[in-house]
Each structure stands twice: as C-alpha cells, then as structure tokens.
Amino acid sequence: MQKKSKFFLGLLGVITCFVLIGSFCLPSLAQTQTWRSLSNVVWGKDLPAFSYPFSKTPLVDYDGGVTKQVGTYNFPVSKGMAGVYMTLKPGAIRELHWHANAAEWAYVIEGRTRVTLTNPDGQVQIADVDQGGLWYFPRGWGHSIEGIGPGTAKFLLVFNDGTFSEGATFSITDWLSHTPISWVQQNFGWSQDEVEKLPKKQVYISRYNPEVKPLDKTQSRNPKVSRIVLPYTHNLLAEKPRTSQAGNTLKLASAKEFPASFNMAGALLRLEPGAMRQLHWHPNADEWQYVLNGSMDLAVFASEGKASMSRLQKGDVGYVPKGYGHALRNSSDQPLDVLIVFNDGDYQSIDLNDWIMSNPNTVLDDVFQLSPQLLDKLPTESEILIPRS
C-alpha cells in the first residue's frame, strides 16, 4: 500500500510538472496563428522548455523574509545559471555564509540593502545597495545581506551554476552547530556555557535585532581590518543606455562597467509595446531572463529545424543556451522591463542585421534567392532595439 501511495504521489508530481512547464511553453491556437513561421514548424517539438513560470512558484517563509529558487531541478535547460528571489524586512538579515560552487550576482528590485563581503585576505567591504543596484560576490567569499528599510527589500540572486541550491549554502550558524562544542570553545576562547548559548541550528534569515545603524556608523568589530579597494557593488539603473530608440533602452553592466564582476554580466532591457530586441545570439554566454514588469514573447532557434516560442509574465524566467538564436518582443500594450544576466563578464552579441549588412550582395543573393528589388531592401543599418513597425 505504501509503495502504491509513493507511486501515485510521484505520478502526481510528474503531471504537475508537465502542467506547469509544458502548458507554459506550448502555444495556444491563437498564438500558433500569430507566430506562424515560413517552415510551419511545430513550436517546442523535441525541445526542452526555455521558460519557467517562476511567478507561480510557492514562497518559503522565514522570520523576516521569504525565498524561492529556480535551477536545473525545476527548469532543466538552465544548466549554466540558477536564480533565487528573496525579500528581507527592515532589520532582517541573511546570515553570514558562503557558496562553494558558484559566484553570486544580485539585482535589487525594490527597497534598500546592506551587504558585507570578506575576501581571503581578511579584507572587508560594507556597502548599501539600493533599488537598481548590483552586487557581485566571488565564489567562496564570505558575505551577508541585510534589509535596511524603509519597506521590504526585494532582490534577485543569480548564480553561475544551474545546479545551485540555497539548501547547499554554507552558513555560519549551521557550521558552528555541527562542530564539536570543545572545538568551538578552543576557536573562540569561550567556556562551554558560553558556547551553549549559540544557535542550535541554521539561522538563515532572522530579525533577532532589527536595529539598523547608518552606514557611516557601521564598522568592523576590529576597526583595523583593511577595506577591499575594488567596488563589488554597482548602480545598473544609473548606467547610460548602451542603445536607445523611441523609448526602448538597453543598459549594460559587463566587466567593462563593473570590473569586479569578471565572469558575469547583466542588463536592463526596456521595450515599449510592439518593440523587439532584434534577432541575435551570444557566442560566449548563456542568457538568463527575469521579467520585472509587463509580459514578453521569447523566440528561440535551436538548429536542426527546431524552434520554440514562449510567453512570459511578470516574475517568470527565461533561458537561452550559449549560441542559440533568439529574440524578445513586447506583444502587450504595456511597457516591458526585463533583467538579463550572462555567465560571462565579456558581453558579446551578433545581431542578425549586422551579420546581413556585413556580407556582400553576391553572398546574400545566393543565400536568399531574391529578386534584385527585394535584395536591395535588405538591411544596410542595424538597430539593436526595433520599435513597433
């Protein structure tokens, strides 16, 4: 009886997963007609899902905040990156911890945070990161995150390993509570009674002491500890757009703009209704997408006559593997804001119109087999963001 119960529970899980992911990616009849291709491809056939309904993922509650995560365990195609959505109330802290298998790249959606970062030389950086700001924490460096108010801080953490799970984080209280008491005594120079007052399990997120001091009043326990010179925080929202056309903008924070983030880059894309990020691919990086506002359509070309179309809503996640052709389009009547993250600090993109206009007409004539009049209409200029036609 117990085996049957487990079987049916497992079957239910598979069905639920199919409903969440499969129906999310398979287009409706109306969408199929809107998205009709020259080849009449069956969208998504023999392909994994390139979008995930992260907006529908349940939140996990803690004392002072919530979390949820997405990675290969629920979004199999996202092999190169995983994501965590987290909130912290004023005074709540994500305790001191480190990640052994991935760097952490973060974007503050709303509110204000304070972060601490300690490197292998014992140097520290303490900084406030507000809405639109980033931080980058190298793999293995100790850090913490605190909500400093007013209001709840909401932010996204992106890790450059798709298998990353918050459950595999190395937290200081988890470590100490799983170390022999006598060893902790020796490490701190404490008595056994004093060690017994430490938490008996991982704190993770807590509002034990919600008081938040001004940044200029916050310093290391040992004021002689030296500071990390290179900034590990950055204001992406304040970046001058890399490109801007008719209200459509792309702001970028690669290793050029944010040198500390040497192996990850990020962008803020804004598209007005009907606009699109033109067809392109990234030769050096996977692309992880999070819809901040609005909704978008994602087209992915996977070679071998295979392609996929997805519609993402606010809070959903998209993913495009390195080298796959793709484009994003705002098919709604509201502005679209998308956070885009790459698992390489060097931003590289090959855009379709750039590729076409860089080739001679003799090549294009043989490839497209067009009349001279139509061949003459192929692009001679290229805009990254294309307004509604």
C-alpha positions in Angstrom: 0.0 0.0 0.0 2.8 2.3 0.9 4.6 1.6 -2.4 1.4 2.4 -4.3 1.0 5.7 -2.4 4.5 6.7 -3.3 3.9 5.8 -7.0 0.8 7.9 -7.2 2.5 10.8 -5.4 5.3 10.6 -7.9 2.9 10.4 -10.8 1.1 13.4 -9.5 4.4 15.3 -9.3 5.2 14.5 -12.9 1.7 15.6 -14.1 2.0 18.8 -12.0 5.4 19.5 -13.5 4.1 18.9 -17.0 1.1 21.2 -16.4 3.4 24.0 -15.0 6.2 23.7 -17.6 4.6 22.1 -20.6 1.5 24.2 -20.8 3.6 27.2 -20.1 5.7 26.6 -23.2 3.2 25.1 -25.7 1.4 27.9 -27.6 -2.3 28.2 -27.8 -4.1 28.0 -31.2 -4.3 31.8 -31.3 -0.6 32.1 -30.6 0.2 29.5 -33.1 -1.5 31.5 -35.8 0.2 34.7 -34.6 3.6 33.0 -34.5 3.3 31.2 -37.9 6.7 30.6 -39.4 7.8 30.1 -43.0 8.5 26.5 -42.3 5.3 26.0 -40.3 7.5 24.5 -37.5 5.8 22.8 -34.6 6.9 25.1 -31.8 8.8 23.3 -29.0 8.8 19.9 -30.6 11.7 17.8 -29.3 13.0 20.7 -27.3 13.2 21.5 -23.5 11.2 24.4 -22.1 13.0 27.7 -22.4 10.7 29.5 -20.0 9.6 28.7 -16.5 6.6 30.0 -14.5 8.6 31.3 -11.6 5.8 33.7 -10.7 3.8 30.6 -9.7 6.5 29.0 -7.6 5.5 29.0 -3.9 7.4 31.1 -1.4 9.2 29.7 1.6 8.6 31.9 4.7 11.3 32.7 7.3 11.5 35.1 10.3 11.9 38.4 8.3 11.8 37.3 4.7 10.8 34.8 2.0 12.7 32.9 -0.7 12.1 30.7 -3.8 14.5 29.3 -6.3 14.8 28.1 -9.9 17.5 25.9 -11.3 18.1 22.6 -13.2 16.0 20.8 -10.6 12.8 22.5 -11.8 14.0 24.2 -15.1 16.3 21.6 -16.7 17.6 23.8 -19.6 19.1 26.3 -17.2 22.4 24.4 -16.8 24.6 27.5 -16.6 22.7 29.6 -14.1 20.2 29.4 -11.2 18.2 32.1 -9.5 16.8 32.9 -6.1 14.1 35.5 -5.4 14.4 36.8 -1.8 12.9 39.5 0.4 14.1 41.0 3.7 12.1 43.1 6.1 13.8 46.1 7.7 16.4 44.8 10.1 16.2 41.2 8.8 19.5 39.6 7.8 20.5 36.7 5.5 23.2 35.4 7.8 26.9 35.2 7.2 27.5 32.5 4.6 29.4 31.5 1.5 28.8 29.5 -1.7 31.3 26.7 -2.6 30.1 26.1 -6.2 29.1 29.5 -7.6 29.6 33.2 -7.7 26.6 35.4 -6.7 25.3 38.2 -8.9 22.4 40.2 -7.5 20.0 42.9 -8.5 17.8 44.9 -6.1 14.3 45.1 -7.5 12.9 47.3 -4.6 14.0 48.7 -1.3 17.4 49.0 0.3 20.0 46.5 1.4 23.3 46.5 3.2 26.0 43.9 2.3 29.2 42.8 3.8 31.9 40.9 1.9 35.1 39.4 3.3 37.9 38.2 0.9 40.6 35.5 1.6 43.0 38.3 2.8 40.6 39.2 5.6 39.7 42.5 4.0 36.1 43.7 4.1 33.7 45.7 2.1 30.5 47.1 3.7 28.1 48.9 1.3 24.5 49.9 0.9 22.8 48.7 -2.3 19.5 50.4 -3.3 16.9 49.8 -5.9 18.5 49.3 -9.3 21.9 48.4 -7.7 24.0 45.3 -8.1 26.5 43.3 -6.1 28.9 40.6 -7.1 30.3 38.1 -4.6 33.1 35.8 -5.9 32.7 32.1 -5.3 33.8 31.1 -1.8 33.9 34.6 -0.3 32.0 35.2 3.0 29.1 37.6 2.9 25.8 38.7 4.4 22.7 40.7 3.2 20.5 42.9 5.4 17.3 44.7 4.7 17.7 48.3 6.0 14.3 49.8 5.1 12.1 51.7 4.8 9.9 48.9 3.5 10.8 45.4 2.4 13.8 44.8 0.2 13.2 42.6 -2.8 16.1 41.2 -4.8 17.2 38.5 -7.2 20.3 36.4 -6.8 21.7 34.8 -9.9 24.4 32.1 -9.6 26.7 30.9 -12.4 25.9 27.2 -11.8 22.5 25.8 -12.8 22.6 23.2 -10.1 23.0 25.7 -7.3 20.5 25.4 -4.5 20.1 27.6 -1.4 19.9 24.5 0.6 23.6 23.8 -0.1 24.8 27.2 1.2 27.5 27.2 3.9 26.0 29.2 6.8 28.0 30.2 9.9 25.4 29.0 12.4 24.9 25.7 10.6 28.6 25.2 10.7 29.1 26.0 14.3 26.2 23.9 15.4 27.6 20.9 13.6 31.1 21.3 15.1 32.2 19.7 18.4 31.5 22.1 21.3 35.0 21.7 22.7 36.4 22.8 19.3 34.2 25.9 19.2 35.4 26.6 22.8 39.0 26.5 21.6 38.4 28.5 18.5 36.7 31.4 20.3 38.4 31.1 23.7 34.9 30.6 25.3 33.6 28.5 28.1 31.3 25.6 27.4 28.4 27.5 28.9 29.0 30.4 26.6 29.2 28.1 23.5 25.9 26.5 24.6 24.2 29.9 24.1 24.9 29.8 20.3 22.0 28.8 17.9 21.5 25.0 17.8 20.6 25.1 14.0 21.0 27.3 11.0 19.5 30.8 11.4 19.4 31.5 7.7 17.1 34.6 7.8 16.4 36.4 11.1 15.1 39.6 12.7 16.6 39.0 16.1 17.9 42.5 16.4 16.1 44.7 13.8 18.0 47.9 14.6 19.9 49.3 11.6 22.6 51.9 12.1 23.6 54.4 9.4 26.4 53.1 7.1 28.9 55.7 8.4 28.3 54.3 11.9 28.8 50.7 10.8 32.3 49.3 11.0 34.2 46.0 11.5 34.5 44.6 15.1 38.2 45.3 14.7 38.4 48.8 13.2 42.0 47.9 12.0 40.6 45.5 9.4 41.5 46.9 6.0 38.9 47.6 3.3 38.6 45.9 -0.1 39.5 48.7 -2.6 37.8 47.4 -5.8 34.0 48.0 -5.6 31.9 44.9 -5.6 28.7 46.9 -5.9 27.4 48.9 -8.9 24.4 51.0 -9.9 23.0 49.4 -13.1 19.9 51.7 -13.1 22.1 54.8 -13.3 24.1 53.4 -16.3 23.8 55.5 -19.5 21.9 53.3 -22.1 24.1 51.4 -24.4 21.4 52.0 -27.0 18.2 53.9 -27.1 15.5 54.1 -29.8 12.0 55.5 -29.4 11.8 54.9 -25.6 13.4 51.4 -25.9 16.6 51.1 -23.9 19.4 48.7 -23.0 21.5 49.4 -20.0 24.6 47.1 -19.6 26.9 46.2 -16.7 29.6 44.0 -18.1 33.1 43.6 -16.7 34.0 46.9 -18.5 31.4 48.9 -16.5 31.7 46.7 -13.3 35.2 45.2 -13.2 34.7 43.1 -10.1 32.1 41.0 -11.9 34.7 39.5 -14.2 32.7 36.3 -15.1 29.1 37.6 -15.1 27.3 40.5 -16.8 23.8 41.9 -16.6 21.5 44.2 -18.5 18.2 46.0 -18.1 16.1 45.9 -21.2 13.0 48.2 -21.6 10.7 47.6 -24.6 7.7 49.7 -25.5 4.6 48.0 -26.8 5.3 46.2 -30.1 9.0 46.7 -29.9 11.6 43.9 -30.1 15.2 43.1 -29.3 16.3 42.1 -32.8 17.2 38.5 -33.7 20.7 37.7 -32.3 22.9 35.2 -30.5 25.6 35.3 -27.9 28.7 33.3 -28.9 30.2 33.2 -25.4 27.4 33.1 -22.8 24.1 31.7 -21.8 21.3 34.2 -21.2 19.1 34.2 -18.0 16.0 36.4 -18.1 13.6 37.7 -15.4 10.5 39.7 -16.3 10.4 42.7 -13.9 7.3 44.3 -15.4 4.9 43.5 -18.2 5.0 40.4 -20.4 7.0 39.3 -23.4 7.3 36.6 -26.1 10.6 34.7 -26.4 11.6 33.1 -29.6 14.5 30.5 -29.6 16.1 28.8 -32.6 17.9 25.6 -31.6 19.2 24.5 -35.1 18.2 21.3 -36.9 14.8 22.7 -37.8 13.8 23.1 -34.2 12.5 26.3 -32.5 10.4 27.4 -29.5 8.0 30.2 -28.7 7.1 31.1 -25.1 5.1 33.9 -23.4 6.4 35.1 -20.1 4.6 37.2 -17.5 5.9 39.3 -14.7 8.0 37.2 -12.3 8.7 34.5 -14.9 12.2 33.3 -16.0 13.5 32.6 -19.5 16.7 30.9 -20.5 18.7 30.8 -23.8 21.8 28.5 -24.1 25.0 29.8 -25.5 24.9 30.2 -29.2 21.2 29.7 -29.7 19.5 32.3 -31.9 16.7 34.2 -30.2 14.7 37.4 -29.9 12.5 39.1 -27.3 9.3 41.0 -28.2 6.8 43.0 -26.2 3.5 41.9 -27.6 1.4 43.6 -25.0 0.0 47.1 -24.7 2.2 47.9 -21.6 5.9 48.7 -21.3 8.2 45.7 -20.7 11.2 45.6 -18.3 13.5 42.6 -18.3 16.6 41.8 -16.2 19.1 39.8 -18.3 22.1 38.0 -16.9 25.0 36.4 -18.7 27.5 33.9 -17.3 30.5 35.7 -18.8 31.7 39.1 -17.9 32.5 40.0 -21.6 29.3 41.0 -23.3 29.2 39.6 -26.9 26.3 39.7 -29.3 26.0 39.0 -33.0 22.9 40.7 -34.3 21.1 39.4 -37.5 21.0 42.8 -39.3 24.7 43.4 -38.5 25.5 40.0 -40.0 23.5 40.6 -43.1 24.8 44.1 -43.8 28.4 43.0 -43.3 28.2 40.4 -46.2 28.4 41.2 -49.9 25.3 41.1 -52.1 26.7 38.1 -54.1 26.6 36.0 -50.9 23.2 37.3 -49.9 21.8 36.7 -53.4 22.9 33.0 -53.3 21.6 32.5 -49.8 18.2 34.2 -50.0 17.5 33.8 -53.8 15.6 37.0 -54.0 14.7 39.4 -56.8 17.2 42.3 -57.2 14.5 44.7 -56.0 13.9 42.7 -52.8 17.6 42.1 -52.2 18.1 45.8 -52.3 15.6 46.1 -49.3 17.8 44.0 -47.0 19.2 46.0 -44.0 22.1 48.3 -44.5 21.7 49.7 -41.0 21.2 47.9 -37.7 19.4 48.9 -34.5 19.6 46.6 -31.5 16.1 47.6 -30.4 13.4 47.8 -33.1 10.2 49.8 -32.5 6.8 48.7 -33.5 6.5 48.8 -37.3 
